[in-house]
Amino acid sequence: MKEQNLIKGVFLVAIGASSFGMLASFVKLAYSHGYTTAEVTLSQVLLGLIGMFIINLIRKKQPNEVTATKKDIRNLILAGTSMGFTSVLYYMAVSYIDASIAVVLLMQSVWIGVVIESVVTKQFPSLLKIIAVALILFGTVLATNVLANEIELDYRGVIFGFLASCSFATTMFASNVVANHLAAPKRSLFMLCGATAIVLIFCFITQLGPNNSNAMLSFYQLFTDNTTGIRDFDWSIFYSWGLLLALFGTILPPIFLNMGFPHTGVGLGSIVASIELPVSVTVAFMVLQEQVVLIQWLGILLILSAIFLMNSRLIFKKKQALT
C-alpha cells in the first residue's frame, strides 16, 4: 500500500510541475498576440483566485480541520506577495529572453533557497549542498549557452529572471513554514490574495495609471522610455490566454503538488518537481521553435543532478521508511 501511495505521489507531483513548466511558452504566445505583461499577470492571478475560491467553497472539509486565525491570514497574505513578485518578474524576463533561458534562471531558486535557509537557521550549508550549488551554477552557464560567441542575452531579461528566482525561493520557503496547520486549498487562497495585490499595483503603475494620468505617465517615464504597453486594458485576455495561464500556473500546480508531496516526501518530491525544467525547455523547443543545442541539455542535466544530490539523503530515509 505504501509503495502504491508513493507511485501515486510521484505521478501527482510530476503533473503539477509539468503544468507549471508550460507557463513560459504560454506567456510568449500571449505576448505574440499583443498582450502586455500587466494583462497577462492580472488575468492569471485573478482567474486563479476565483478558481481557488470556488474550490474552497465546494470541497469537503475534514472533521478536524483547523480554522484560520487573523494572524494566519495576515501571514499567508504577506507570504503570497512573493508569489506576485515572482509572476511579474518572471513574465518580464520572458519578454526579453527565450522561455528556455528564463526557466533556467528561475531554477536558481534551488541554491538561493539554500542561502535563505542558511541565513535563517544560522547554520553553514553542508558540503553536499555546497557541491550541489557549484553544479547548479556551472550547469546554468552551460544551459544558458553564454559561452557561445553568437549568444545574445538581454541583460534586462537576465536581471528580471534572477530576481524572479529570488522571489520564487522566498515563496517556497514561506510555503513550508507559514500556517502549515491549515488545509492546502485554504492556504493557497490567502496566498493568492497577497499575489493579486502585488499584481494590481504593478498593473496600475505600468499600464492603467500612465494611460489615464499625465502625472503617472511622467513618473513612469522616469524609469523607462518604453511606452508600448501604455494603452487601454485589453480585457479579452481573460477569456483567451488568461484561462490557460490561471489553470496551468495558479490552480493545477498547487493542487497536485500539495496532494503528491505527502506521499513522496520533500526529497523525492523535489527531484520529481524538477521535471519542470526539461518540460519547459522541450515545450519552448517544440511550440516556439526556440533553439536548444546539446550543451544546453548538458547544463540542464547538471542542474537536475545537483537537485538529486541535494535530496539524496532524504530519499534514502524515505526508502528506509518504506521497507
C-alpha positions as CSV (number, residue, x, y, z in Angstrom):
1,M,0.0,0.0,0.0
2,K,2.9,2.4,0.9
3,E,4.6,1.7,-2.5
4,Q,1.3,2.3,-4.3
5,N,0.9,5.7,-2.5
6,L,4.5,6.5,-3.4
7,I,3.8,5.9,-7.1
8,K,0.6,8.0,-6.9
9,G,2.6,10.8,-5.2
10,V,5.3,10.8,-7.9
11,F,2.6,10.9,-10.6
12,L,0.8,13.9,-8.9
13,V,4.0,15.9,-8.3
14,A,5.0,15.3,-11.9
15,I,1.7,16.6,-13.3
16,G,1.9,19.7,-11.1
17,A,5.5,20.5,-12.0
18,S,4.8,19.8,-15.7
19,S,1.9,22.2,-15.7
20,F,4.0,25.0,-14.3
21,G,6.7,24.2,-16.8
22,M,4.4,25.1,-19.7
23,L,3.8,28.6,-18.5
24,A,6.7,30.4,-20.1
25,S,5.7,29.2,-23.6
26,F,2.0,30.2,-23.0
27,V,3.2,33.7,-21.9
28,K,5.4,34.0,-25.0
29,L,2.4,33.1,-27.2
30,A,0.2,35.7,-25.3
31,Y,2.9,38.3,-26.0
32,S,2.8,37.4,-29.7
33,H,-0.9,38.2,-29.7
34,G,-0.2,41.7,-28.5
35,Y,-1.0,41.3,-24.8
36,T,1.1,43.2,-22.2
37,T,2.8,41.8,-19.1
38,A,0.2,43.6,-16.9
39,E,-2.7,42.0,-18.8
40,V,-1.0,38.5,-18.7
41,T,-0.2,38.6,-14.9
42,L,-3.5,40.1,-13.8
43,S,-5.6,37.6,-15.8
44,Q,-3.7,34.7,-14.3
45,V,-3.9,35.7,-10.7
46,L,-7.5,37.0,-10.8
47,L,-8.8,33.9,-12.6
48,G,-6.7,31.8,-10.3
49,L,-8.0,33.5,-7.2
50,I,-11.6,33.0,-8.4
51,G,-10.9,29.3,-9.2
52,M,-9.3,28.7,-5.8
53,F,-12.2,30.4,-4.1
54,I,-14.7,28.1,-5.9
55,I,-12.6,25.1,-4.9
56,N,-12.7,26.1,-1.3
57,L,-16.5,26.5,-1.5
58,I,-17.2,23.1,-2.9
59,R,-14.5,21.0,-1.3
60,K,-15.5,18.7,1.6
61,K,-13.9,19.9,4.8
62,Q,-12.2,17.4,7.1
63,P,-13.9,16.9,10.6
64,N,-10.7,18.0,12.4
65,E,-9.9,20.9,10.1
66,V,-8.4,24.0,11.8
67,T,-9.9,27.4,11.3
68,A,-7.6,30.1,10.2
69,T,-6.8,32.9,12.7
70,K,-6.3,36.5,11.8
71,K,-2.6,36.0,12.3
72,D,-2.6,33.1,9.9
73,I,-4.5,35.1,7.3
74,R,-2.2,38.1,7.6
75,N,1.0,35.9,7.4
76,L,-0.3,34.0,4.4
77,I,-1.3,37.2,2.5
78,L,2.2,38.6,3.3
79,A,3.9,35.4,2.1
80,G,1.7,35.5,-1.0
81,T,3.2,38.8,-2.1
82,S,6.3,36.9,-3.1
83,M,4.1,34.9,-5.5
84,G,3.0,38.1,-7.1
85,F,6.6,39.4,-7.5
86,T,7.6,36.0,-9.0
87,S,4.9,36.2,-11.6
88,V,5.6,39.8,-12.6
89,L,9.4,39.4,-12.7
90,Y,9.4,36.1,-14.5
91,Y,7.0,37.3,-17.2
92,M,9.0,40.4,-17.6
93,A,12.1,38.2,-18.1
94,V,10.2,36.2,-20.7
95,S,9.5,39.3,-22.6
96,Y,13.3,39.9,-23.1
97,I,14.8,36.4,-23.3
98,D,13.8,33.0,-24.6
99,A,11.5,30.9,-22.5
100,S,14.1,28.1,-22.3
101,I,16.6,30.5,-20.8
102,A,14.1,32.1,-18.4
103,V,13.2,28.8,-16.8
104,V,16.9,28.0,-16.2
105,L,17.3,31.3,-14.4
106,L,14.1,30.6,-12.4
107,M,15.7,27.3,-11.2
108,Q,18.4,29.3,-9.5
109,S,15.9,29.4,-6.7
110,V,17.3,26.0,-5.6
111,W,20.6,27.4,-4.5
112,I,19.1,30.7,-3.4
113,G,16.9,28.6,-1.1
114,V,20.0,27.1,0.4
115,V,21.3,30.6,1.2
116,I,18.0,31.7,2.7
117,E,17.9,28.5,4.8
118,S,21.5,29.1,6.0
119,V,20.8,32.7,7.0
120,V,17.5,31.9,8.8
121,T,18.9,28.9,10.7
122,K,22.3,30.5,11.2
123,Q,23.9,27.3,10.1
124,F,26.6,26.9,7.4
125,P,25.5,24.7,4.5
126,S,26.7,21.1,4.4
127,L,29.5,20.1,1.9
128,L,26.9,18.2,-0.1
129,K,24.8,21.4,-0.6
130,I,27.9,23.4,-1.5
131,I,28.8,20.9,-4.2
132,A,25.3,20.9,-5.4
133,V,25.3,24.7,-5.6
134,A,28.5,24.7,-7.6
135,L,27.0,22.1,-10.0
136,I,23.9,24.3,-10.5
137,L,26.0,27.4,-11.2
138,F,28.2,25.5,-13.7
139,G,25.1,23.9,-15.2
140,T,23.5,27.3,-15.6
141,V,26.5,28.6,-17.6
142,L,26.0,25.7,-20.0
143,A,22.2,25.7,-20.1
144,T,22.1,29.4,-21.0
145,N,24.9,28.9,-23.5
146,V,26.6,32.2,-22.5
147,L,30.0,30.8,-23.6
148,A,28.9,30.8,-27.2
149,N,30.2,33.8,-29.1
150,E,26.9,34.2,-31.1
151,I,24.6,34.2,-28.0
152,E,22.9,37.5,-27.2
153,L,21.2,37.7,-23.8
154,D,19.3,40.9,-23.0
155,Y,20.7,42.0,-19.6
156,R,17.2,43.1,-18.6
157,G,15.8,39.6,-19.0
158,V,18.7,38.1,-17.0
159,I,18.2,40.6,-14.2
160,F,14.4,40.0,-14.1
161,G,15.0,36.3,-14.3
162,F,17.4,36.2,-11.4
163,L,15.1,38.5,-9.3
164,A,12.2,36.1,-10.1
165,S,14.3,33.2,-8.8
166,C,15.0,35.1,-5.5
167,S,11.3,35.7,-5.1
168,F,10.4,32.1,-6.0
169,A,12.8,30.8,-3.4
170,T,11.2,33.1,-0.8
171,T,7.8,31.7,-1.8
172,M,9.0,28.1,-1.4
173,F,10.5,28.9,2.0
174,A,7.3,30.6,3.2
175,S,5.1,27.8,1.9
176,N,7.0,25.4,4.1
177,V,6.8,27.4,7.3
178,V,3.7,29.7,7.3
179,A,0.4,28.3,8.7
180,N,1.2,24.7,7.8
181,H,-1.6,23.5,10.1
182,L,-4.2,24.8,7.6
183,A,-5.6,22.9,4.6
184,A,-3.6,23.4,1.4
185,P,-6.5,24.9,-0.6
186,K,-7.2,27.4,2.2
187,R,-3.5,28.4,2.4
188,S,-3.3,28.8,-1.4
189,L,-6.4,31.1,-1.4
190,F,-4.9,33.5,1.1
191,M,-1.5,33.5,-0.5
192,L,-3.2,34.3,-3.9
193,C,-4.8,37.3,-2.2
194,G,-1.3,38.7,-1.5
195,A,-0.2,37.9,-5.0
196,T,-3.2,39.6,-6.5
197,A,-2.5,42.8,-4.5
198,I,1.1,43.0,-5.9
199,V,0.0,42.4,-9.5
200,L,-2.8,45.0,-9.2
201,I,-0.2,47.6,-8.0
202,F,2.1,46.6,-10.9
203,C,-0.8,47.0,-13.4
204,F,-1.6,50.4,-12.1
205,I,2.0,51.6,-12.2
206,T,2.9,50.2,-15.6
207,Q,-0.4,50.5,-17.6
208,L,-3.6,51.7,-16.0
209,G,-2.1,54.7,-14.3
210,P,0.1,56.1,-17.1
211,N,-2.7,55.5,-19.6
212,N,-5.2,57.7,-17.6
213,S,-3.0,60.2,-15.8
214,N,-0.3,62.5,-17.2
215,A,1.3,62.7,-13.8
216,M,1.6,58.9,-13.6
217,L,2.9,58.9,-17.2
218,S,5.7,61.4,-16.2
219,F,6.5,59.2,-13.2
220,Y,6.6,56.1,-15.3
221,Q,9.0,57.7,-17.8
222,L,11.5,58.4,-15.1
223,F,12.3,54.7,-15.2
224,T,11.8,53.8,-18.8
225,D,11.0,55.3,-22.2
226,N,9.2,52.1,-23.3
227,T,5.6,53.2,-23.7
228,T,4.3,50.3,-25.9
229,G,2.3,48.8,-23.0
230,I,0.6,52.1,-22.1
231,R,-2.9,51.7,-23.6
232,D,-6.4,50.7,-22.7
233,F,-6.5,47.4,-20.9
234,D,-7.4,44.5,-23.2
235,W,-10.0,42.5,-21.2
236,S,-10.1,39.8,-23.9
237,I,-7.1,38.3,-22.2
238,F,-9.4,36.9,-19.5
239,Y,-11.3,34.6,-21.9
240,S,-8.3,33.7,-24.1
241,W,-4.8,33.1,-22.7
242,G,-5.7,34.1,-19.2
243,L,-7.7,30.9,-18.7
244,L,-4.8,28.7,-19.7
245,L,-2.3,30.7,-17.6
246,A,-4.6,30.5,-14.5
247,L,-5.2,26.8,-15.0
248,F,-1.6,25.7,-15.5
249,G,0.1,28.4,-13.4
250,T,-2.2,29.1,-10.4
251,I,-4.7,26.3,-10.0
252,L,-3.3,22.9,-11.0
253,P,0.3,23.1,-9.7
254,P,-0.6,23.8,-6.0
255,I,-3.4,21.3,-6.0
256,F,-1.3,18.4,-7.5
257,L,1.9,19.3,-5.6
258,N,0.1,19.5,-2.2
259,M,-1.6,16.2,-3.0
260,G,1.6,14.5,-4.0
261,F,4.3,15.8,-1.6
262,P,2.8,14.0,1.5
263,H,3.3,10.7,-0.3
264,T,6.8,11.4,-1.8
265,G,8.4,13.4,0.9
266,V,10.4,16.5,0.4
267,G,13.5,14.8,-1.1
268,L,11.9,12.7,-3.8
269,G,9.2,15.3,-4.3
270,S,11.8,18.0,-5.1
271,I,13.5,15.8,-7.6
272,V,10.3,14.8,-9.4
273,A,9.2,18.5,-9.3
274,S,12.4,19.4,-11.2
275,I,10.8,17.9,-14.3
276,E,9.5,21.4,-14.7
277,L,12.9,22.4,-16.2
278,P,13.1,19.8,-19.1
279,V,9.3,20.1,-19.7
280,S,9.6,23.9,-20.1
281,V,12.6,23.7,-22.4
282,T,11.0,21.0,-24.5
283,V,7.7,22.9,-24.9
284,A,9.7,26.0,-25.9
285,F,11.7,24.0,-28.4
286,M,8.6,22.3,-29.9
287,V,6.0,25.1,-29.7
288,L,8.1,28.3,-30.0
289,Q,10.9,26.7,-32.2
290,E,13.5,28.1,-29.8
291,Q,17.0,26.8,-30.5
292,V,18.3,24.4,-27.8
293,V,21.7,23.0,-28.5
294,L,23.4,19.9,-27.0
295,I,25.5,21.9,-24.5
296,Q,22.3,23.4,-23.1
297,W,20.8,20.0,-22.5
298,L,24.1,19.0,-20.7
299,G,23.7,22.1,-18.5
300,I,20.1,21.1,-17.7
301,L,21.3,17.6,-16.8
302,L,23.8,19.0,-14.4
303,I,21.2,21.1,-12.7
304,L,18.9,18.1,-12.3
305,S,21.8,16.0,-11.0
306,A,22.6,18.8,-8.4
307,I,18.9,18.7,-7.2
308,F,19.2,14.9,-6.9
309,L,22.4,15.2,-4.9
310,M,20.9,17.8,-2.5
311,N,18.0,15.5,-1.7
312,S,19.8,12.1,-1.8
313,R,19.8,11.7,2.0
314,L,16.1,12.5,2.3
315,I,15.3,9.9,-0.5
316,F,17.4,7.3,1.4
317,K,15.4,7.9,4.6
318,K,12.2,7.6,2.6
319,K,13.2,4.2,1.2
320,Q,14.1,3.0,4.7
321,A,10.7,4.1,6.0
322,L,9.0,2.1,3.2
323,T,10.9,-1.1,4.0
